Amino acid sequence: MKSKKVLIVDDNDLNRKLFENLIGQIFSFESAKNGLEAVALAEAQNFDLILMDIQMPKMDGITAMKIIRQRNTKCPIIAVTAYAEESDRTSFLQQGFDDFITKPIRPKEFLHLVRSHLSGGKDPNRTTTVIEVAEDILDKKIVDQLLKYNSNSVIGKVFDDFLEECAEVVVLIDSSSEHTSELIEKIHTLKGNSGTLGAMRIYGSAMKVEEFSRKADYSQFNPEIQNLKNEIFLFRDFLKQETIFEP
């Protein structure tokens, strides 16, 4: 199957690296950080599948997909999106995507989707995992699934990168007197990454912050942003004691 080649398009470094580690064990791949890079790569090379993030700088995933389609690329293009509403999902398919997968991803479901398209088409019986917000600081079942497809050192490095991302969010929280677009974008990214890695209390808090921001409900936004900061500190301290990534 290494003869199959996948284009991974995602501006989120952590998410892109995780995709690369999962895909790279089975298929060849190239990566792009935005829609402009994706369009250029799709012009220069032939791909058997494109994984296209939706929210990206310079050129979003929908625009990139449409340009690639206009240039007669017939390979399947899968939207990778944090949207969860069924109407949003339907919209992606109507706009020209062959399928979609929602963030946070689960490796088994993700690889099944990729394999099904590379072997001939969408699985009509596929269901999307509903992510439940647990009380665990770290969901060990999710970590076990990540470790099934990656080495301890690789996943350990991914968590190190996640802690750096958390630190950046804390700096923004402390330096922002109000909710800024930069802060909300960072929290949006944090939400997806925390869910993917099993940091479920950070995920739940980030989801609430994003919801309160969208509703302009600042009476709940302000205390929840402080709760998110506390959850980040708790997760950081928890991970310092964790031995799961040791060889």
FIPAMAR-827651 format. One record per residue: z negated, x negated, y of N, C-alpha, C in turn; residue in three letters. Coordinates in Angstrom, 1 decimal, decimal comma. Layout:
BEGIN
     nw     nu     nv    caw    cau    cav     cw     cu     cv res
      Z      X      Y      Z      X      Y      Z      X      Y ALA
...
//
This chain:
BEGIN
     nw     nu     nv    caw    cau    cav     cw     cu     cv res
    0,0   -0,8   -1,2    0,0    0,0    0,0    0,0   -0,8    1,3 MET
   -0,2   -2,2    1,1   -0,1   -3,0    2,3    1,2   -3,0    3,0 LYS
    2,2   -2,5    2,2    3,6   -2,3    2,8    3,5   -1,2    3,9 SER
    2,6   -0,4    3,9    2,4    0,7    4,9    1,7    0,1    6,1 LYS
    2,2    0,5    7,3    1,7   -0,1    8,6    1,2    1,0    9,5 LYS
    0,0    0,8   10,0   -0,6    1,8   10,9   -0,8    1,3   12,3 VAL
   -0,6    2,1   13,3   -0,9    1,7   14,7   -2,1    2,4   15,1 LEU
   -3,2    1,6   15,5   -4,5    2,1   15,9   -4,5    2,1   17,4 ILE
   -4,7    3,2   18,1   -4,7    3,3   19,5   -6,0    3,8   20,0 VAL
   -6,9    3,0   20,6   -8,2    3,4   21,1   -8,7    2,4   22,1 ASP
   -9,1    2,9   23,3   -9,7    2,0   24,3  -11,1    1,6   24,0 ASP
  -11,8    2,3   23,1  -13,2    2,0   22,8  -13,2    0,9   21,8 ASN
  -13,7   -0,3   22,2  -13,7   -1,5   21,4  -14,4   -1,3   20,1 ASP
  -15,6   -0,7   20,1  -16,4   -0,5   18,9  -15,6    0,4   17,9 LEU
  -15,1    1,5   18,4  -14,4    2,5   17,6  -13,1    1,8   17,0 ASN
  -12,4    1,1   17,8  -11,2    0,4   17,4  -11,5   -0,6   16,3 ARG
  -12,5   -1,4   16,5  -12,9   -2,4   15,5  -13,3   -1,8   14,1 LYS
  -14,0   -0,6   14,2  -14,4    0,1   13,0  -13,1    0,6   12,3 LEU
  -12,2    1,2   13,0  -10,9    1,6   12,4  -10,2    0,4   11,8 PHE
  -10,1   -0,7   12,5   -9,4   -1,9   12,0  -10,1   -2,3   10,7 GLU
  -11,4   -2,3   10,6  -12,1   -2,8    9,4  -11,8   -1,8    8,2 ASN
  -11,8   -0,5    8,5  -11,5    0,5    7,5  -10,0    0,4    7,0 LEU
   -9,1    0,5    8,0   -7,7    0,5    7,7   -7,2   -0,9    7,0 ILE
   -7,8   -2,0    7,6   -7,3   -3,3    7,2   -7,5   -3,7    5,7 GLY
   -8,5   -3,0    5,1   -8,7   -3,2    3,7   -7,6   -2,7    2,8 GLN
   -6,8   -1,8    3,3   -5,9   -1,1    2,4   -4,4   -1,2    3,0 ILE
   -4,3   -1,1    4,3   -3,0   -1,1    5,0   -2,9   -2,2    6,0 PHE
   -1,6   -2,5    6,4   -1,4   -3,4    7,5   -1,6   -2,6    8,8 SER
   -1,9   -3,2    9,9   -2,1   -2,5   11,1   -1,8   -3,3   12,4 PHE
   -1,6   -2,7   13,5   -1,5   -3,2   14,8   -2,5   -2,4   15,7 GLU
   -3,0   -2,9   16,8   -3,9   -2,2   17,6   -3,4   -2,2   19,1 SER
   -3,7   -1,1   19,8   -3,4   -1,0   21,2   -4,7   -0,4   21,9 ALA
   -4,9   -0,8   23,1   -6,1   -0,3   23,9   -5,8    0,9   24,8 LYS
   -4,5    1,2   24,9   -4,2    2,4   25,8   -2,8    2,9   25,4 ASN
   -2,4    4,0   26,1   -1,1    4,6   25,8    0,1    3,7   26,1 GLY
    0,0    3,0   27,2    1,1    2,1   27,5    1,4    1,0   26,5 LEU
    0,3    0,4   26,0    0,5   -0,6   24,9    1,0    0,1   23,6 GLU
    0,6    1,3   23,4    1,0    2,0   22,2    2,5    2,3   22,2 ALA
    3,0    2,8   23,4    4,4    3,0   23,6    5,2    1,8   23,4 VAL
    4,8    0,7   23,9    5,5   -0,6   23,8    5,6   -1,1   22,4 ALA
    4,5   -0,9   21,6    4,4   -1,4   20,2    5,3   -0,4   19,4 LEU
    5,3    0,9   19,7    6,1    1,8   18,9    7,6    1,6   19,1 ALA
    8,0    1,0   20,3    9,3    0,7   20,6    9,8   -0,5   19,8 GLU
    8,8   -1,5   19,7    9,2   -2,8   19,1    9,1   -2,8   17,6 ALA
    8,3   -1,9   17,0    8,0   -2,0   15,6    8,1   -0,6   15,0 GLN
    8,3   -0,6   13,6    8,3    0,7   12,9    6,9    0,8   12,3 ASN
    6,3    2,0   12,5    5,0    2,3   11,9    5,1    3,5   11,0 PHE
    4,3    3,5   10,0    4,2    4,7    9,0    3,2    5,7    9,5 ASP
    2,3    5,4   10,4    1,3    6,3   10,9    0,8    5,8   12,2 LEU
    0,5    6,7   13,1   -0,1    6,3   14,4   -1,4    7,1   14,6 ILE
   -2,5    6,4   14,8   -3,8    7,1   15,1   -4,0    7,0   16,6 LEU
   -4,0    8,1   17,3   -3,9    8,1   18,8   -5,2    8,7   19,4 MET
   -6,0    7,9   20,1   -7,1    8,4   20,8   -6,5    9,3   22,0 ASP
   -7,3   10,2   22,5   -6,8   11,1   23,5   -7,2   10,6   24,9 ILE
   -8,5   10,3   25,1   -8,9    9,9   26,4   -8,9    8,4   26,6 GLN
   -7,9    7,9   27,4   -7,7    6,4   27,6   -7,3    6,2   29,0 MET
   -7,5    5,0   29,5   -7,1    4,6   30,8   -5,6    4,3   30,8 PRO
   -5,0    4,2   32,0   -3,6    3,8   32,2   -2,6    4,9   31,6 LYS
   -2,7    5,3   30,4   -1,9    6,4   29,9   -2,7    7,1   28,7 MET
   -2,9    8,4   28,8   -3,7    9,1   27,8   -2,9    9,3   26,6 ASP
   -3,5    9,7   25,5   -2,9    9,8   24,2   -1,9   10,9   24,1 GLY
   -2,0   12,0   24,8   -1,0   13,1   24,8    0,3   12,6   25,4 ILE
    0,2   11,9   26,6    1,4   11,4   27,2    2,1   10,4   26,4 THR
    1,3    9,5   25,8    1,9    8,5   24,9    2,6    9,1   23,7 ALA
    1,9   10,1   23,1    2,5   10,7   21,9    3,9   11,4   22,3 MET
    3,9   12,0   23,5    5,2   12,7   23,8    6,3   11,7   24,1 LYS
    6,0   10,6   24,7    7,0    9,5   25,0    7,5    9,0   23,6 ILE
    6,6    8,7   22,7    7,0    8,2   21,4    7,9    9,2   20,7 ILE
    7,5   10,4   20,8    8,3   11,5   20,1    9,7   11,6   20,7 ARG
    9,8   11,4   22,0   11,1   11,5   22,7   12,0   10,4   22,3 GLN
   11,4    9,3   21,9   12,2    8,1   21,4   12,5    8,1   19,9 ARG
   12,3    9,3   19,4   12,7    9,6   18,0   11,9    8,9   16,9 ASN
   10,7    8,6   17,2    9,8    8,0   16,1    9,4    9,2   15,2 THR
    9,6    9,1   14,0    9,3   10,2   13,1    8,0   10,1   12,3 LYS
    7,3    9,0   12,5    6,1    8,8   11,8    5,0    9,8   12,2 CYS
    4,1   10,2   11,4    3,0   11,1   11,8    2,2   10,5   12,8 PRO
    1,7   11,3   13,8    0,8   10,8   14,8   -0,4   11,7   14,8 ILE
   -1,6   11,1   14,6   -2,8   11,9   14,4   -3,7   11,7   15,7 ILE
   -4,1   12,8   16,3   -5,0   12,8   17,4   -6,4   12,4   17,0 ALA
   -7,0   11,5   17,7   -8,4   11,2   17,4   -9,2   11,6   18,6 VAL
  -10,0   12,6   18,5  -10,5   13,3   19,6  -12,0   13,7   19,4 THR
  -12,7   13,8   20,6  -14,1   14,2   20,5  -14,2   15,8   20,7 ALA
  -13,1   16,4   21,0  -13,1   17,9   21,2  -13,4   18,6   19,9 TYR
  -14,2   19,6   20,0  -14,6   20,3   18,8  -14,2   21,8   18,7 ALA
  -13,8   22,3   19,9  -13,4   23,7   19,9  -12,1   23,9   19,1 GLU
  -12,1   25,0   18,4  -10,9   25,3   17,6   -9,6   25,5   18,5 GLU
   -9,8   26,1   19,7   -8,7   26,2   20,6   -8,1   24,9   21,0 SER
   -9,0   23,9   21,2   -8,5   22,6   21,6   -7,7   21,9   20,4 ASP
   -8,2   22,1   19,2   -7,6   21,5   18,1   -6,2   22,1   17,9 ARG
   -6,1   23,4   18,0   -4,8   24,1   17,9   -3,9   23,6   19,0 THR
   -4,4   23,4   20,2   -3,5   22,9   21,3   -2,9   21,5   21,0 SER
   -3,7   20,6   20,4   -3,2   19,3   20,0   -2,0   19,4   19,0 PHE
   -2,1   20,3   18,1   -1,1   20,5   17,1    0,2   21,1   17,8 LEU
   -0,1   22,1   18,7    1,1   22,7   19,3    1,8   21,7   20,3 GLN
    1,1   20,7   20,8    1,7   19,8   21,7    2,5   18,7   21,0 GLN
    2,4   18,6   19,6    3,2   17,7   18,9    2,5   16,7   17,9 GLY
    1,2   16,8   17,9    0,5   15,9   16,9    0,6   16,5   15,5 PHE
    0,6   15,7   14,5    0,8   16,1   13,1   -0,6   16,6   12,6 ASP
   -1,7   16,0   13,1   -3,0   16,4   12,6   -4,0   15,8   13,6 ASP
   -5,3   16,0   13,3   -6,3   15,5   14,2   -7,5   15,2   13,4 PHE
   -8,3   14,3   13,9   -9,7   14,0   13,3  -10,6   13,9   14,5 ILE
  -11,8   14,5   14,3  -12,8   14,5   15,4  -13,7   13,3   15,3 THR
  -14,1   12,8   16,5  -15,2   11,9   16,6  -16,6   12,6   16,7 LYS
  -17,6   12,2   16,1  -17,7   10,9   15,3  -17,0   11,0   13,9 PRO
  -16,4    9,9   13,5  -15,7    9,9   12,2  -16,6    9,7   11,1 ILE
  -16,2   10,0    9,9  -16,9    9,6    8,7  -15,9    8,9    7,8 ARG
  -16,2    7,7    7,4  -15,2    6,8    6,7  -14,5    7,5    5,5 PRO
  -15,2    8,2    4,7  -14,5    8,8    3,5  -13,5    9,8    3,9 LYS
  -13,9   10,7    4,9  -13,0   11,7    5,4  -11,8   11,1    6,1 GLU
  -12,1   10,1    6,9  -11,1    9,4    7,7  -10,0    8,7    6,8 PHE
  -10,5    8,0    5,8   -9,5    7,3    4,9   -8,7    8,3    4,0 LEU
   -9,4    9,4    3,7   -8,6   10,5    2,9   -7,5   11,0    3,8 HIS
   -7,8   11,3    5,0   -6,8   11,8    5,9   -5,6   10,8    6,1 LEU
   -5,9    9,5    6,3   -4,9    8,5    6,4   -4,0    8,4    5,2 VAL
   -4,7    8,4    4,0   -4,0    8,3    2,8   -3,1    9,5    2,5 ARG
   -3,6   10,6    2,9   -2,8   11,9    2,6   -1,5   11,9    3,4 SER
   -1,5   11,4    4,7   -0,3   11,4    5,5    0,6   10,2    5,0 HIS
    0,1    9,1    4,6    0,9    8,0    4,2    1,6    8,3    2,8 LEU
    1,0    9,2    2,1    1,6    9,6    0,8    2,4   10,8    0,8 SER
    2,6   11,4    2,0    3,6   12,5    2,0    3,3   13,7    2,9 GLY
    2,0   13,8    3,4    1,8   14,9    4,3    0,4   15,3    4,4 GLY
    0,1   16,3    5,3   -1,2   16,8    5,5   -1,8   17,5    4,3 LYS
   -3,1   17,3    4,1   -3,8   18,0    3,0   -4,1   19,4    3,5 ASP
   -3,5   20,5    2,9   -3,8   21,8    3,4   -5,2   22,3    3,2 PRO
   -5,9   21,6    2,2   -7,3   22,0    1,9   -8,4   21,2    2,6 ASN
   -7,9   20,3    3,5   -8,9   19,4    4,2   -9,8   20,2    5,1 ARG
  -11,0   19,9    5,1  -12,0   20,5    6,0  -12,6   19,4    6,9 THR
  -13,0   19,7    8,1  -13,6   18,7    9,0  -15,1   18,8    8,8 THR
  -15,8   17,6    8,7  -17,2   17,6    8,5  -17,9   18,0    9,8 THR
  -18,8   18,9    9,7  -19,6   19,4   10,9  -20,8   18,4   11,0 VAL
  -20,9   17,7   12,2  -21,9   16,8   12,4  -23,2   17,5   12,8 ILE
  -24,3   17,4   12,0  -25,5   18,0   12,4  -26,4   16,9   13,0 GLU
  -27,1   17,4   14,1  -28,0   16,5   14,8  -29,3   16,4   14,1 VAL
  -29,6   15,3   13,5  -30,8   15,1   12,7  -31,9   14,5   13,6 ALA
  -33,2   14,5   13,0  -34,3   13,9   13,8  -34,4   12,5   13,5 GLU
  -33,6   11,9   12,5  -33,7   10,5   12,2  -33,3    9,6   13,3 ASP
  -34,0    8,6   13,6  -33,5    7,6   14,5  -32,2    7,0   14,0 ILE
  -32,2    6,7   12,7  -30,9    6,2   12,1  -30,7    6,9   10,8 LEU
  -29,6    7,5   10,6  -29,3    8,3    9,4  -28,8    7,3    8,4 ASP
  -29,6    7,0    7,4  -29,3    6,0    6,4  -28,1    6,4    5,5 LYS
  -27,9    7,7    5,3  -26,7    8,1    4,5  -25,4    7,7    5,2 LYS
  -25,4    7,8    6,5  -24,2    7,4    7,3  -24,0    5,9    7,2 ILE
  -25,1    5,1    7,3  -25,0    3,7    7,2  -24,5    3,3    5,8 VAL
  -25,1    3,9    4,8  -24,6    3,6    3,4  -23,1    3,8    3,2 ASP
  -22,6    4,9    3,9  -21,2    5,2    3,8  -20,4    4,1    4,5 GLN
  -20,9    3,6    5,6  -20,2    2,6    6,4  -20,2    1,3    5,5 LEU
  -21,3    1,0    4,9  -21,4   -0,2    4,1  -20,6   -0,2    2,8 LEU
  -20,3    1,0    2,4  -19,4    1,2    1,2  -18,0    0,6    1,5 LYS
  -17,6    0,7    2,7  -16,2    0,3    3,1  -16,2   -1,0    3,9 TYR
  -17,4   -1,6    4,2  -17,4   -2,8    5,0  -18,6   -3,7    4,5 ASN
  -18,5   -5,0    4,8  -19,6   -5,9    4,5  -20,8   -5,7    5,4 SER
  -22,0   -6,2    5,0  -23,2   -6,1    5,8  -23,0   -6,8    7,1 ASN
  -22,3   -8,0    7,1  -22,1   -8,7    8,3  -21,2   -8,0    9,3 SER
  -20,2   -7,4    8,8  -19,3   -6,6    9,7  -20,0   -5,5   10,4 VAL
  -20,7   -4,7    9,6  -21,4   -3,5   10,1  -22,6   -4,0   11,0 ILE
  -23,2   -5,1   10,7  -24,3   -5,6   11,5  -23,7   -6,0   12,9 GLY
  -22,5   -6,6   12,9  -21,9   -6,9   14,2  -21,5   -5,7   15,0 LYS
  -21,1   -4,6   14,3  -20,8   -3,4   15,0  -22,0   -2,8   15,6 VAL
  -23,2   -2,9   15,0  -24,4   -2,4   15,6  -24,9   -3,3   16,7 PHE
  -24,6   -4,6   16,6  -24,9   -5,4   17,8  -24,1   -5,0   19,0 ASP
  -22,8   -4,7   18,8  -21,9   -4,3   19,9  -22,4   -2,9   20,4 ASP
  -22,9   -2,1   19,5  -23,4   -0,8   20,0  -24,7   -1,0   20,8 PHE
  -25,6   -1,9   20,5  -26,7   -2,2   21,3  -26,3   -2,7   22,7 LEU
  -25,3   -3,5   22,8  -24,8   -4,0   24,1  -24,3   -2,8   24,9 GLU
  -23,6   -1,9   24,2  -23,1   -0,7   24,9  -24,3    0,2   25,4 GLU
  -25,3    0,3   24,6  -26,5    1,0   25,0  -27,2    0,4   26,2 CYS
  -27,2   -0,9   26,3  -27,8   -1,6   27,4  -27,0   -1,4   28,7 ALA
  -25,7   -1,3   28,6  -24,9   -1,0   29,7  -25,2    0,4   30,3 GLU
  -25,4    1,3   29,3  -25,7    2,7   29,8  -27,0    2,7   30,5 VAL
  -28,0    2,0   30,0  -29,3    2,0   30,6  -29,2    1,4   32,0 VAL
  -28,4    0,4   32,2  -28,2   -0,2   33,5  -27,6    0,8   34,5 VAL
  -26,6    1,6   34,0  -26,0    2,6   34,8  -27,0    3,7   35,2 LEU
  -27,8    4,1   34,2  -28,8    5,1   34,5  -29,8    4,7   35,6 ILE
  -30,2    3,4   35,5  -31,2    2,9   36,5  -30,6    2,7   37,8 ASP
  -29,3    2,4   37,9  -28,6    2,1   39,2  -28,0    3,3   39,8 SER
  -27,9    4,5   39,1  -27,3    5,6   39,7  -28,3    6,6   40,2 SER
  -28,2    7,0   41,5  -29,1    7,9   42,0  -28,6    9,4   41,7 SER
  -27,4    9,5   41,2  -26,9   10,8   40,8  -25,9   10,5   39,6 GLU
  -25,5   11,6   39,0  -24,6   11,5   37,9  -23,2   11,1   38,4 HIS
  -22,7   10,0   38,1  -21,4    9,5   38,5  -20,4    9,7   37,4 THR
  -19,1    9,7   37,7  -18,1    9,8   36,7  -18,1    8,6   35,7 SER
  -18,5    7,4   36,2  -18,6    6,2   35,4  -19,7    6,4   34,3 GLU
  -20,8    6,9   34,8  -21,9    7,2   33,9  -21,6    8,2   32,8 LEU
  -21,0    9,3   33,2  -20,6   10,3   32,3  -19,6    9,8   31,3 ILE
  -18,6    9,0   31,7  -17,6    8,5   30,8  -18,3    7,6   29,8 GLU
  -19,3    6,8   30,2  -20,0    5,9   29,3  -20,8    6,7   28,3 LYS
  -21,4    7,7   28,8  -22,2    8,5   27,9  -21,3    9,3   26,9 ILE
  -20,1    9,7   27,3  -19,2   10,3   26,4  -18,8    9,3   25,3 HIS
  -18,6    8,1   25,6  -18,2    7,1   24,6  -19,4    6,8   23,7 THR
  -20,6    6,7   24,3  -21,9    6,5   23,6  -22,1    7,6   22,6 LEU
  -21,8    8,8   23,0  -22,0   10,0   22,1  -21,2    9,8   20,8 LYS
  -19,9    9,5   21,0  -19,0    9,3   19,8  -19,5    8,1   18,9 GLY
  -19,8    7,0   19,5  -20,2    5,8   18,7  -21,5    6,0   18,0 ASN
  -22,5    6,7   18,7  -23,8    6,9   18,1  -23,7    7,8   16,9 SER
  -22,8    8,8   17,0  -22,6    9,7   15,9  -21,9    9,0   14,7 GLY
  -20,9    8,2   15,0  -20,2    7,4   14,0  -21,2    6,5   13,2 THR
  -22,1    5,9   13,9  -23,0    4,9   13,4  -24,3    5,5   12,8 LEU
  -24,5    6,8   13,0  -25,7    7,4   12,5  -27,0    7,4   13,4 GLY
  -26,8    7,0   14,7  -27,9    7,0   15,6  -28,1    8,4   16,2 ALA
  -28,6    9,3   15,4  -28,5   10,7   15,6  -29,3   11,2   16,8 MET
  -30,4   10,6   17,1  -31,2   11,1   18,2  -30,5   10,7   19,5 ARG
  -29,9    9,5   19,6  -29,1    9,1   20,7  -27,9   10,1   20,8 ILE
  -27,3   10,4   19,7  -26,1   11,3   19,7  -26,5   12,7   20,2 TYR
  -27,7   13,2   19,8  -28,1   14,5   20,2  -28,4   14,6   21,7 GLY
  -29,0   13,5   22,2  -29,4   13,5   23,6  -28,1   13,3   24,5 SER
  -27,2   12,4   24,0  -26,0   12,2   24,8  -25,1   13,5   24,8 ALA
  -25,2   14,2   23,8  -24,4   15,5   23,7  -25,0   16,5   24,7 MET
  -26,3   16,5   24,8  -27,0   17,4   25,8  -26,7   17,0   27,3 LYS
  -26,7   15,7   27,5  -26,4   15,1   28,9  -25,0   15,6   29,3 VAL
  -24,1   15,4   28,3  -22,7   15,7   28,6  -22,5   17,2   28,9 GLU
  -23,2   18,0   28,1  -23,2   19,5   28,3  -23,8   19,9   29,7 GLU
  -25,0   19,3   30,0  -25,6   19,7   31,3  -24,8   19,2   32,5 PHE
  -24,1   18,1   32,3  -23,2   17,6   33,4  -22,0   18,5   33,6 SER
  -21,5   19,0   32,5  -20,3   19,9   32,5  -20,7   21,2   33,2 ARG
  -21,9   21,7   33,0  -22,4   22,9   33,6  -23,0   22,7   34,9 LYS
  -23,1   21,5   35,4  -23,7   21,1   36,7  -25,2   21,6   36,7 ALA
  -25,8   21,6   35,5  -27,2   22,0   35,4  -28,1   20,8   35,6 ASP
  -28,4   20,4   36,8  -29,1   19,2   37,1  -30,6   19,3   36,8 TYR
  -31,1   20,5   36,8  -32,5   20,7   36,5  -32,8   20,2   35,1 SER
  -31,8   20,3   34,2  -32,0   19,8   32,8  -31,3   18,5   32,6 GLN
  -30,3   18,2   33,4  -29,6   16,9   33,3  -30,5   15,7   33,6 PHE
  -31,2   15,8   34,7  -32,1   14,7   35,1  -33,1   14,3   34,1 ASN
  -33,9   15,3   33,6  -34,9   14,8   32,5  -34,2   14,4   31,2 PRO
  -33,1   15,0   30,9  -32,4   14,6   29,6  -31,8   13,2   29,7 GLU
  -31,4   12,8   30,9  -30,9   11,4   31,1  -32,0   10,4   30,9 ILE
  -33,2   10,7   31,3  -34,3    9,9   31,0  -34,7    9,9   29,6 GLN
  -34,6   11,0   28,9  -34,8   11,1   27,5  -33,8   10,2   26,7 ASN
  -32,6   10,3   27,1  -31,6    9,4   26,5  -31,9    7,9   26,6 LEU
  -32,4    7,5   27,8  -32,8    6,2   28,0  -34,0    5,8   27,0 LYS
  -34,9    6,7   26,9  -36,1    6,5   25,9  -35,6    6,4   24,5 ASN
  -34,6    7,2   24,1  -34,1    7,2   22,8  -33,4    5,9   22,5 GLU
  -32,7    5,4   23,5  -32,0    4,1   23,4  -33,1    3,0   23,1 ILE
  -34,2    3,0   23,8  -35,2    2,0   23,6  -35,9    2,1   22,2 PHE
  -36,1    3,4   21,8  -36,7    3,6   20,5  -35,7    3,1   19,4 LEU
  -34,4    3,3   19,6  -33,4    2,9   18,6  -33,4    1,3   18,6 PHE
  -33,4    0,7   19,7  -33,3   -0,7   19,8  -34,5   -1,4   19,1 ARG
  -35,7   -0,8   19,3  -36,9   -1,3   18,7  -36,9   -1,1   17,2 ASP
  -36,4    0,1   16,8  -36,3    0,4   15,4  -35,4   -0,6   14,6 PHE
  -34,2   -0,9   15,3  -33,2   -1,8   14,6  -33,7   -3,2   14,5 LEU
  -34,6   -3,6   15,4  -35,2   -5,0   15,3  -36,0   -5,1   14,0 LYS
  -36,6   -4,0   13,5  -37,4   -4,1   12,3  -36,5   -3,8   11,0 GLN
  -35,3   -3,4   11,2  -34,5   -2,9   10,1  -33,9   -4,1    9,4 GLU
  -33,9   -4,1    8,0  -33,4   -5,2    7,2  -32,2   -4,8    6,4 THR
  -31,6   -3,6    6,7  -30,5   -3,1    5,9  -29,3   -4,0    6,0 ILE
  -29,1   -4,7    7,1  -27,9   -5,5    7,3  -28,0   -7,0    6,8 PHE
  -29,2   -7,3    6,2  -29,4   -8,6    5,7  -28,6   -8,8    4,4 GLU
  -28,0  -10,0    4,2  -27,2  -10,3    3,0  -28,0  -10,1    1,7 PRO
//
